[in-house]
């Protein structure tokens, strides 16, 4: 009787396993490929959006850097001119040997 119960259990377990396998089986190949294409398109769109955002941010940083450079350059130029002028005044005002 024990062997008979074991065989019944084996067959019932196999049928339950097959039913669960069918119920939880992955999508068909066509559906899976469509999902992959859709996911790829969405990922590509997000990547393009992030690229454009980063590009705009870099252009903004670059523009700001150029403005800062021009301001510092002008400030340095004025400081040098003031230094040269002060040197000339000091040289003209001091007694010569």
DRENKE-668907 format. One line per field, with one value per residue: residue number from 1; x negated, y negated, z negated of N, C-alpha, C, O, CB in turn. Coordinates in steps of 0.05 Angstrom, whole numbers, plus 5000, padded with zeros to 4 digits. Each point is the difference from the previous one (the first is absolute). Last residue first. Glycine has a CB too. Example, Ala and Ser with C-alpha at 12.3 -4.5 7.8 and 13.67 -1.06 7.14 Angstrom:
<patis>
rose = (2_1)
nX = (4743_5018)
nY = (5045_5102)
nZ = (4858_4958)
caX = (4984_5018)
caY = (4976_4976)
caZ = (4999_5000)
cX = (5015_4982)
cY = (4978_4976)
cZ = (4986_5000)
oX = (4990_4979)
oY = (4978_5000)
oZ = (4996_4987)
cbX = (4986_5059)
cbY = (5035_5023)
cbZ = (5047_4988)
</patis>
This chain:
<patis>
rose = (97_96_95_94_93_92_91_90_89_88_87_86_85_84_83_82_81_80_79_78_77_76_75_74_73_72_71_70_69_68_67_66_65_64_63_62_61_60_59_58_57_56_55_54_53_52_51_50_49_48_47_46_45_44_43_42_41_40_39_38_37_36_35_34_33_32_31_30_29_28_27_26_25_24_23_22_21_20_19_18_17_16_15_14_13_12_11_10_9_8_7_6_5_4_3_2_1)
nX = (3597_5098_5066_5107_5068_4968_4984_5081_5045_4957_5019_5089_5005_4959_5059_5074_4972_4988_5084_5040_4959_5025_5089_4995_4965_5063_5068_4964_4990_5088_5032_4947_5030_5090_4986_4957_5070_5066_4951_4992_5095_5019_4940_5038_5090_4972_4957_5077_5056_4938_4999_5098_5005_4934_5050_5084_4955_4960_5087_5043_4927_5004_5099_4993_4932_5061_5078_4945_4963_5085_4969_4976_5085_5047_5067_4939_4943_5080_5035_4911_4994_5094_4979_4913_5047_5071_4927_4946_5081_5030_4907_4999_5091_4969_4917_5056_5063)
nY = (2806_4940_4990_5044_4956_5047_5085_4982_4968_5075_5059_4959_5007_5089_5015_4955_5050_5080_4974_4977_5085_5045_4956_5020_5090_5002_4965_5058_5073_4975_4992_5081_5039_4965_5033_5081_5002_4978_5061_5062_4980_5006_5080_5032_4976_5033_5076_5005_4990_5059_5058_4986_5015_5073_5028_4984_5040_5068_5007_5000_5059_5051_4992_5022_5069_5025_4991_5047_5061_4986_4982_5094_5064_4990_5053_5061_5007_5001_5067_5043_4989_5027_5070_5016_4993_5056_5056_4990_5004_5073_5034_4979_5034_5076_5002_4989_5067)
nZ = (5171_5005_4908_5037_5057_5081_4948_4946_5082_5050_4921_4992_5099_4994_4920_5047_5081_4942_4954_5089_5034_4915_5011_5097_4975_4924_5065_5073_4932_4961_5094_5023_4913_5018_5093_4962_4929_5072_5060_4923_4981_5097_5003_4914_5038_5089_4952_4938_5083_5050_4919_4992_5098_4990_4920_5051_5079_4940_4953_5090_5034_4914_5004_5097_4977_4924_5061_5069_4931_4916_4884_4928_4943_4916_5054_5049_4918_4944_5066_5005_4900_4993_5070_4953_4913_5040_5042_4916_4944_5060_5000_4902_4992_5057_4950_4918_5035)
caX = (4972_4983_4976_4976_5000_4999_4975_4979_5002_4990_4971_4989_5005_4981_4973_4997_4998_4973_4981_5001_4989_4971_4992_5002_4979_4975_5000_4998_4973_4983_5006_4989_4971_4994_5006_4979_4975_5004_4999_4972_4987_5008_4988_4972_4999_5007_4978_4979_5009_4999_4971_4991_5013_4986_4974_5003_5008_4976_4982_5012_4999_4972_4994_5014_4985_4975_5006_5008_4976_4991_5015_4994_4980_4979_5011_5015_4981_4987_5020_5004_4976_5001_5022_4992_4980_5015_5016_4982_4989_5022_5004_4977_5004_5023_4989_4983_5017)
caY = (4999_5018_4987_5005_4984_4972_4995_5003_4977_4976_5002_4994_4972_4987_5005_4983_4972_4997_5001_4975_4980_5003_4991_4971_4991_5002_4981_4973_4997_4996_4974_4981_5000_4987_4971_4990_4998_4979_4975_4995_4992_4972_4983_4996_4985_4972_4989_4994_4978_4976_4993_4988_4974_4982_4995_4983_4974_4988_4991_4977_4976_4992_4987_4974_4982_4994_4981_4975_4987_5012_4992_4973_5001_4981_4975_4988_4992_4975_4978_4992_4986_4974_4985_4993_4979_4976_4991_4992_4974_4980_4996_4985_4972_4990_4995_4977_4976)
caZ = (4992_5016_5009_4984_4976_5007_5013_4980_4982_5014_5003_4973_4996_5017_4990_4976_5009_5011_4978_4986_5018_5000_4973_5000_5018_4986_4978_5011_5011_4977_4988_5019_4998_4975_5004_5018_4985_4981_5015_5006_4976_4994_5020_4993_4975_5006_5015_4981_4983_5016_5003_4974_4997_5018_4989_4977_5010_5012_4978_4986_5017_5001_4975_5001_5018_4987_4979_5013_5011_5025_5024_5011_5022_4995_4990_5022_5021_4991_5000_5027_5010_4987_5012_5028_4998_4993_5023_5021_4992_5002_5028_5011_4991_5015_5027_4999_5000)
cX = (4983_4971_4983_4976_4975_4998_4996_4973_4978_5001_4988_4969_4987_5001_4979_4972_4996_4996_4972_4980_5000_4987_4969_4991_5000_4977_4974_4999_4996_4971_4982_5005_4987_4969_4993_5004_4978_4975_5004_4997_4971_4986_5007_4986_4971_4999_5005_4976_4978_5007_4997_4970_4990_5011_4985_4973_5004_5007_4975_4982_5011_4997_4971_4994_5013_4983_4975_5006_5006_4975_4988_5016_4995_4978_4979_5011_5014_4981_4988_5020_5004_4976_5002_5021_4990_4981_5015_5015_4982_4990_5023_5003_4978_5005_5022_4988_4982)
cY = (4989_4996_5020_4986_5004_4983_4971_4993_5001_4975_4975_5001_4991_4970_4985_5004_4982_4971_4996_4998_4972_4979_5001_4988_4969_4989_5000_4979_4971_4996_4994_4971_4980_4998_4984_4970_4988_4995_4976_4974_4993_4990_4971_4981_4995_4983_4970_4988_4992_4976_4975_4992_4986_4972_4980_4993_4980_4972_4987_4990_4975_4975_4990_4984_4973_4981_4991_4978_4974_4985_5015_4995_4971_4999_4979_4972_4986_4990_4974_4978_4991_4983_4972_4984_4991_4976_4975_4990_4989_4972_4980_4994_4982_4970_4988_4993_4975)
cZ = (5022_4992_5015_5011_4983_4975_5007_5011_4979_4983_5014_5002_4973_4996_5016_4988_4976_5009_5010_4977_4987_5017_4997_4973_5000_5017_4985_4978_5011_5009_4977_4990_5018_4996_4975_5004_5016_4983_4981_5016_5005_4975_4994_5019_4992_4975_5006_5015_4980_4983_5017_5003_4974_4998_5018_4987_4977_5010_5012_4978_4987_5017_4999_4974_5001_5017_4986_4980_5013_5010_5024_5025_5010_5021_4996_4991_5022_5021_4991_5002_5028_5010_4988_5014_5027_4998_4994_5024_5022_4993_5005_5029_5011_4993_5017_5027_5000)
oX = (4975_4992_4997_4997_4994_4987_4978_4983_4988_4982_4980_4987_4987_4980_4981_4989_4984_4979_4984_4988_4980_4979_4988_4986_4979_4981_4989_4984_4980_4986_4989_4982_4981_4990_4988_4980_4985_4991_4986_4981_4989_4992_4983_4983_4993_4991_4983_4987_4994_4988_4983_4992_4994_4985_4986_4996_4991_4983_4991_4997_4989_4986_4995_4995_4985_4989_4996_4991_4985_4995_4979_5012_5018_4979_5005_4999_4990_4997_5005_4997_4993_5003_5004_4994_4996_5006_5001_4993_5000_5006_4997_4995_5004_5005_4995_4998_5008)
oY = (4998_4978_5023_4998_4983_4979_4989_4987_4980_4984_4989_4983_4980_4986_4989_4980_4981_4988_4986_4979_4985_4988_4982_4980_4987_4987_4979_4981_4987_4983_4978_4983_4987_4980_4979_4985_4983_4977_4979_4985_4981_4977_4982_4984_4978_4977_4984_4982_4976_4978_4983_4980_4976_4980_4983_4976_4977_4982_4980_4975_4979_4981_4978_4976_4980_4980_4976_4978_4980_4978_5012_5018_4984_4989_4976_4981_4980_4976_4979_4981_4977_4976_4980_4980_4976_4978_4981_4979_4976_4981_4982_4977_4977_4984_4982_4976_4980)
oZ = (4996_4993_4992_5024_4983_5001_4997_4988_4994_5000_4993_4987_4999_4999_4989_4990_5001_4995_4988_4995_5001_4993_4990_5000_4999_4990_4994_5002_4994_4990_4998_5001_4992_4991_5002_4999_4990_4995_5003_4995_4989_4999_5000_4992_4993_5000_4997_4988_4996_5002_4993_4990_5000_5001_4990_4993_5002_4996_4988_4997_5001_4993_4990_5001_5000_4989_4993_5003_4996_4991_4999_5011_4999_4996_5005_5015_5011_5003_5013_5016_5007_5006_5015_5014_5005_5009_5016_5011_5006_5015_5017_5009_5008_5018_5017_5007_5013)
cbX = (5033_5041_5004_5022_5055_5040_5023_5045_5062_5034_5024_5054_5056_5024_5034_5061_5045_5021_5046_5061_5036_5025_5056_5053_5026_5036_5060_5040_5018_5044_5059_5026_5022_5054_5049_5016_5029_5058_5032_5011_5043_5053_5019_5016_5050_5039_5008_5028_5054_5023_5005_5041_5046_5007_5013_5049_5032_5000_5026_5049_5015_4999_5039_5041_5000_5012_5049_5028_4996_5052_5032_4942_4997_5031_5030_5014_4981_5008_5031_4993_4979_5020_5021_4979_4990_5028_5004_4974_5003_5027_4987_4976_5019_5015_4973_4991_5029)
cbY = (5040_5021_4944_5046_5019_5029_5057_5048_5019_5037_5061_5036_5022_5051_5055_5024_5029_5060_5045_5018_5041_5061_5034_5023_5055_5053_5027_5035_5063_5046_5026_5049_5061_5037_5033_5059_5057_5034_5044_5065_5048_5032_5054_5062_5043_5039_5062_5056_5040_5048_5066_5049_5040_5059_5063_5045_5045_5063_5057_5044_5052_5067_5051_5043_5060_5064_5045_5049_5064_5038_4943_4983_5063_5017_5050_5065_5058_5039_5055_5066_5050_5043_5063_5061_5042_5050_5067_5055_5038_5055_5065_5045_5039_5062_5056_5036_5045)
cbZ = (4975_5045_4969_4962_5017_5040_5022_4989_5014_5043_5009_4990_5028_5035_4994_5001_5039_5020_4986_5017_5039_4999_4991_5032_5030_4985_5001_5039_5017_4983_5016_5037_4996_4989_5030_5024_4983_5004_5038_5005_4984_5022_5034_4989_4993_5037_5024_4983_5008_5039_5004_4985_5026_5030_4989_4999_5037_5017_4984_5014_5039_5000_4987_5028_5027_4987_5001_5035_5011_5020_4981_4969_5014_4956_4972_5003_4977_4949_4978_4999_4963_4953_4993_4988_4951_4965_4998_4974_4946_4973_4992_4957_4950_4983_4979_4946_4963)
</patis>
